[in-house]
Amino acid sequence: MTRRSVNDTLSRLYWSLFAVLVVLLAAKFADDIPGVPPVVINIASQLYEFVRDMSLLLATGGVAYLSNVFQKRSKFVESLEEEWRNIVRTKSVLLTYCEKPYLSTDDYLAAFSRISETIDTMRIVYRNAGETRGLVGLYPFAPLHDMRRALQTLDPRLEPDATGDHRKLVRDAILQSFYALRETFLDELDLEEPDHPLLISAGRRTKRPGADVAALLLQDFQRRRQDCETAPRPDVDALLAAQRAKEKDVNGAQINPAATPSPTNSAHQS
């Protein structure tokens, strides 16, 4: 169930609920409205009593209906996400084929089978645009067929001596089609911007090495308690301690390269 279908369903449900509430409000106060015939007042009173008696059943039915709507939406989004992963894997296979130094028939058939499967599995997510009982309609995402057409120009059975420039052209065509597809295909997923994006190149962590005092005290307590016991494998403990110390030295040098002076700086300092 697409986002538009869900919104249309919810809109119809809200308007229906609003209309029922208006009718019930009028039925509740019908006897206070001057000029209303007694027959209408009687019918309104019976209608109000009936809806009030059936309110629990109506509410249960409404909740079940909404649950069914959102369950269909959830399954649709899952299918859409899986189809997108399939498209991404297909794009990688096609680009890998374009980068191969020698194009073989087996590699081409594998890549062509992959794009063909991706085109066909779209049927479990979307139907064709403009499809009717008598018309096939239009494929919903034409760039997938453009990726297939570009790949077919590298069929080694037809073009055994494809040049590097033509391979680059095919690769660019595949990427262009993929980018166009990504711009529209992912819109249905209701993606949002991250709350804490990292937008700079060569970003690095801002936290410093270490831990709070409570964790350090707990670590020291556990270490002292373990040292009071006889180690079952002193050789294992020695090995791990040496490796831990080596990692600590390496990580310290990476975090603060200036902490370890170079031979040139040492000579100047001496």
Secondary structure as GFF3:
##gff-version 3
##sequence-region A 1 270
A	DSSP	alpha_helix	3	28	.	.	.	ID=ss1
A	DSSP	three_ten_helix	30	32	.	.	.	ID=ss2
A	DSSP	alpha_helix	38	53	.	.	.	ID=ss3
A	DSSP	alpha_helix	55	99	.	.	.	ID=ss4
A	DSSP	alpha_helix	105	121	.	.	.	ID=ss5
A	DSSP	three_ten_helix	122	124	.	.	.	ID=ss6
A	DSSP	alpha_helix	143	152	.	.	.	ID=ss7
A	DSSP	alpha_helix	164	185	.	.	.	ID=ss8
A	DSSP	three_ten_helix	186	189	.	.	.	ID=ss9
A	DSSP	alpha_helix	213	227	.	.	.	ID=ss10
A	DSSP	alpha_helix	234	255	.	.	.	ID=ss11
A	DSSP	three_ten_helix	257	259	.	.	.	ID=ss12
A	DSSP	alpha_helix	263	269	.	.	.	ID=ss13
###
